[in-house]
Amino acid sequence: MLDHIKKDIQSYRLFNETDQLALAISGGKDSVAVAHLLNEWGVPFLMVHVNFGLRGEDSDGDEYFLDQLANDLINCLGLIKKNVETKTYGLDHKLSTQEAARELRYQFFDQLYNEKHFTKLITAHHASDQLETFFINLYRKSGIKGLRGIPSAREYLIRPFLSVTQNELLTYVLSTNISFREDKSNSDSYYLRNKFRNKIIPEITEELPDFESRALSSLDILRKESELFYVLMNKEIGRILVEKGSMIEIQKQALLSFPQAAVILYQILDKYLFNYSQCEQIINSCTSDSGQIFLSKTHQLNIDRDLLYIIPKIVSIDQVLDINGPGQYILEHTTLTLKQVQKALFTDDRNLECVELNPSFFPLQWRFWEEGDFITPLGMNGTKLMSDFFIDAKIPVHMKSQIPLLCAQKEVLWVSGYRISEKIKVNYYTHLYQISVNFDV
């Protein structure tokens, strides 16, 4: 078995002699078997354990067992462990117990990696885990990304034992009389993974004895096909997408030209926590009026005339700064400078204007757009709602809440960087002010 594992490690270039290795270990038979195999191989490694405190004395027993194991294995460099309050964390973050345990585990792994305790962390995932993961993701309506199974490497995480079945590890444990801890929750079919592990897959295997080996071969083919699929997909995405800092622009018509546009869009939006159903809704909405907004936990997508914009979710800013006279006023990442001047000076700089501010206008407000705001744009006699002004100025919908406005109550006197109101243009050369905005605070 070790020769087979070594071949996989070399084939996938999972680690080399310069790497500092660690093993995520629970005390169960799979991770303990991996610890003994690494020790037998002569590979120096650390062990990393999280005590989730979910099984009372049994959880503490796992920790004690691993203390002894770390001392017994010649090539083990020690045990790094952490106790966490899983249920409290789950309640505080509105997560299930399993989700909370996963987050806490990977937070600890990230911490140790950043502190340079290791360069690669081995997990004991095996071939049978692959099959279970396939069924779970199939049930959860996953696409290719989920159905291809567990990757052999992701950042610093490596899984060298994905070609080894659970039965092979069990045979190794029993034949060498290796002690391990039994987690009683593994036999509880309350959890979805355990349903597939303990009931569904064994029933299929009883009818089709070669099911596991054939299914794993199919998964291997699926992984290879998915690699090609993503290479070709990303080339096409590069043609229709532009990154501008934290904002992504997608050409709407180019996206819609694909036969399965929602699939392409999901490939782009998945990392921004949009789901596939949302992508289908977005594609359907692209033929409607622009202006629609879709939200994920972290981002928002705005449908404009020719483009889709993806930006970090905008938090409504209710801050209003009263302006009683000359000075500097900072609102989020913008600074307004108001300066009284004796002469009118006009430039082509749209972030700097010379205006007349009658004392009756004060106090002014420096704030962001609110529903009902209106303006009398320079050169017009009548008023216009700001929502219409944004449309006429071809300002994308996601930008309207990020442009600071100089206002007198609901009347906008300056759309900073765009237009002043007819009411503050220089007529009589009295009460002259220079107003400017800096967006780089």
N, C-alpha and C positions, 0 to 999 in steps of 0.2 A: 504493500500500500504506500509506503514512504517513497519508493521509486516513482510511482504514478504521480504523487503529490509534487515531488521535485520537478517532474517534467512539466506539470501545469504552471508551477511558479516561474520556470524559465521561459515557457511559451508566452505567458501573459506579462512577464517582467514585473512581478509583484514586489519583489525586494531584492537587494543585493547585499554583499558583505559589509558595506559601509552603513547600512541601516541599523538603527536602534529599535528593536522589536518589543512590542508589548502584546499581551493576550487579554482580551475581555473574557472574564471567567465568572461563571455563576456558582459553580460547584456541582452542576448536573453532569450526567455522563458524557455528553457531547464535548463540552468545553474542557472537562477534566481529561478526556481521551486525547484532545488536541495538545494539552499541556504535556502529557506523557510522551506523545509523538515528537514534539519539539525537543524535549529533554533527551529522548533517545537519539534524535538526529544530531544532537550536540550544538543546538542553536541557543545562544544566550537570549533570555527574554525576561521582561517584567510581567507580573500579573496585575490586572486592574479589576477591582470588584466594587459594585454598588450594593449596599444593603438597603433595600427599599422599605424594610420594616413592616411588611405586609403579612408575615406569617409568624409573628411573635418569636417564640423561642427557636423555632425552626430557622428563621432568618439569621438569628445570632449564631445558631449551630453551623450554618453555611460559612459564616465568617471565620469561626474558630477552625473549622475543617480546612479552610484555605490557608490560614496561618500555618498550620502543620504541613500542608502540601508544599508551600513555598520553601519551607525548611528542608523538606525531604528531597526535592528535585535539585540535582547538582547544578543544572544550567539555568535555574530560575534565579534571577537577580534580586527578587523581593516581591512583596505584595503592597500595592497602593490601594487603599480602600476609603470609602466614604459612606456615611449613614445619612439618609435623607428622609424627610417626612412626605411620603408620596401622596397620601390621601389629602393632607392639608394643601399641598401644592395643586392637586387636581381641583379641589374646591375653589381655591383662590383664582385659578386660571380657567375655570369652567371646562375641565378636561375629564375624560374617563380615566380610571385607574391605569389602564394600559397606556393611554396617551401620555399621562403624567410621568409614568415610569420611563417611557421612551425619551421624553424631553430631558428629564433629569439625568438619565444615563449619558446622552450625547452632550449635554452641557458639561458634564464631568470630563468626558473624553476630550472635548475641545479645549477645556482648561489645561489638562495635562499636556496636550499636544503643544499648545501655545507656550507652556512653561518648559518645553523641550525635554520632557521626560522620555519621549520616544519620537521616532520619525514615521513609523508604520505601526498600526494597531490591527492585530489579527482578530477576526471574529470566527466563531466555530460553525458558521452556517455551512450546511452540507446539501447534497443533492436532493434529499427528501424535503428539506426546507424550500428548495426551488419549486418543487411540485405543489406544495401547500400554498406558496405565494402565488403561483399561477392561478390556482382555483379561487383564492381569496380575491384577486384582482379581476378575475373573470366575473365573479359574483358582484363586485363593486362597479361593474361596467367600465373597466379600464380599456385603454387603447393599447397599441403596440408596446409603449414604454413600460406599462405594468405587466403585460402578458409575457414579455421576454424574460422576466424573472429577476433575480438578485444579481447585480453586476459584480464581477470579480474584484473590482477596485473602484473606489470613489474617494477622491482627495487622499487623505492619509489612511483610510480604512481599506484593508485587504481581506479577501476571503479565499485562502488557498485550498479549502477543502470542499469546494462546490461539486467536484466530480466524485466525492466519496459518499456512499449512501449511509443512512442511519444504521442499517443492519451491519454494514462493514465496521462502523465505529463500535457498535454493540458487541460484535464478535471479538474485536480487539480488546475491549474492556474485560469481557468474560474470560478470554483465553489467558490474559495476563494477571487476572485477579486484582484489578485496579478498583480501589474504593471510590465511591462518589456519593453525592447527596441526591436523594429523590425529592423532587418538588411535587407535592401532592396535587397542586393546582393543575399540573400537566394532564391529569386524568379527568379533570372537570371539563365537560363539553359545553360549559356555559360560553366560553370564548370561541369566536368564529374559527380561529386557527385550529383549536382542539377538536372542533366538530369535523373538520376535514381530516385531521391527523388520526383521530381515534375511531371515527365511524365511516365517513364517506369513502376515503381512499382505500381503507382495508376491504370494504365491501366490493369495490370495483376490482381490486387485486385478487379477491377470492374468485371472481368470475373470469378474470383475465390475468393469469399469473405473471405474464411478461409486460403488464401495463406500465409499471414504473420505468423500466428500462426503455421501452419504446417512446413513452411520453417525454422522458428526459432527452432522447435523441431528437425528438421534434422540437423541444425547447432550444436545443443547440442550433438547429437550423433556423429557428425564428430569430435567435440572437444575431446570427450572421446576416440574415436578410435585413434585420432592423438597422444594423450598422450601415449597410448600403443605402437603405431608405433615408436615414438621417443625413448622410452625406449629400445625397441628391436634393433632399428637402431644404437643407440649409443654403445650398447654392441658389435655389429659387427664392428663398426668403431674402437673401442678400440683394436681390434685384428690386424688391418692392419696399424695403425697409431702410430708414435712415435714423441713426441715433444722434441726438443733439443734446449732449449732457445727460440730464436725468429724464429727458423727454424722448419718446419714440414716435416717429411718423411712419404711417403705412399708407401707400397709395391705394385708394379705395377701388378704383376700376381694375387695377392690375390684380388685386386680391380676388375680386369677383370673377376674373377671367378663368380661374382654376375650377375644374369640375367638382372638387370637394373643398371649397374655400374654407369651410369651418375647420377642416383638418389642418390646413396650413395655419389658420389663425390660432388654433389651440397650441400648435407647436411654438408659436411666438409668445402666447399669453400664459402658458402653464407656469412659468417661473414667477409670474406676477400674481399667482394664486386665483386666476380665473378658471372656471371649470368648463367642460365641453358643452354643456347645455347653454351656458352664457354665450359661448362662441357661436352656436347655432342662432341664438336670438340676435346677436350683433349682426351676423350676415343677413338675416331677414330684415333687420332694421336699416341696412345700408341703402335699400331702395326707397325708403321713406324720407320724410323731411329730415334735414340735418339738425343737430342740437341735442340728440339723445345722449344720455350718460349712463354708463354701466360701471358698477363698483365691485372690487374684490376687497379683501381685508386690508390690503396695502396700497392699491392703485385704483385709478379711475381711467376709463376709456371714453373719449368723446368722439362722436361721429360728426364730422364737419362736411363741407361740400365735396371736397376732393380727397380728403385725408382722414385717417383715424389717428387720434392722438392718445398715447398712453403716458400718463404722468403719475408721480406719487400722489396719493389721495390728498385732496385739498381739504384742510381743516378750516371751517368757517372762522373768519377773524372779525370779531365784534368791536375791536378797539377803535375808538374815535378820539382824535387829538383836537382840542380846541386851540384856535390860533387867534390871539388877541393883538399881535403886532409882529414886527420883525424878529427873526431868530431862526434857529434850526429845529426841525421837528422830525423825529425818527419813528417810522411806522414799519414794523417787520424789517425787511431788508432794503428799505428806501428812506432817503433823507430829503425832506423839503427844506429849502433855504429861501426865506423871504427877506428881501433887502429893500429899503426905501432909497430911491435914487432921485437925482435932480434932472437928469437928462434921459431921454428915451433912446435906448440902443437896441437895434434889431439885428438878429443873426439868423443863420439857417439851422441852428441847433434846435431841434424839436424838444429838447429837455430843458431849454432856457427860454423864457418869454418875458417881454416887457409889457406891463398892463397898468390900467388905472383901477385902483381899489378905493372906492368911496368909503369914508368912515362908517356909513350906514351898513356896509356889508359885514362888519365885524360884530361878534366873533365868527370866524370861519371854522370849518371842520376839515381835517385831513383824515380820510378814511377810504374804505373800499366800497364797491358798488352795493346798493341795496335796491330791492324791488321798489319801483315807483320813481326812481331818480329820473330827472329830465335835464335837458340842456338846450340853450339857444346857440347852435353852432355858429362860429364866426362866418359872417356873410349871409346869414339867414335872419328872417324876421320872426318866424314862428318857432315854437319849442318842439323838441323831439325826445321821446323816451330813450333813456340810455340803452335799453335792450335793442331798440331799432338802430341807434347810433353804432353799436358794436357790429350789427349785421351789415350796415352800409359801409363801415370802415373795414369789413372783412377781417375782423378780429375773431380768432377761434373762440368757441364757446368757453373752453377751459381757461382762457386768459382773462375773461371779463371780471373775475373775482380777484385778480392779481394786479390790476392796474390801479394805483392810488389816485384818488380824486380830491380836488380842492372844491369844497362845497359851501353853499350858504343854505343850510337846512337840506331840503330835497333837491335844490337847484344846483347843478354842477357848473362850476366856473372854469375849471381846467381839467381835461382828461390828460393827465401827465404823459408827455411824450407824443401826444396826438393832436389835440385841438383845444383852443381857448373858447370861452363863450363870447358872443357878440357884446355882452353886457360889460365886459372888462377890457375891451380893446381901447387903445389910446385915442382919445378924442380931443380932450381939452388940455392935455399935458399938465394936469394937476394930479396930486395924490399918486405919483408914479412909483411903481414897485417893480423890482426884478424878482421873478420866481424861477427856481430851478430845482430839478430833481436828480438825485444820484442813486442809482440802483445797486451800488457795490458796497453797501455797509457791511 
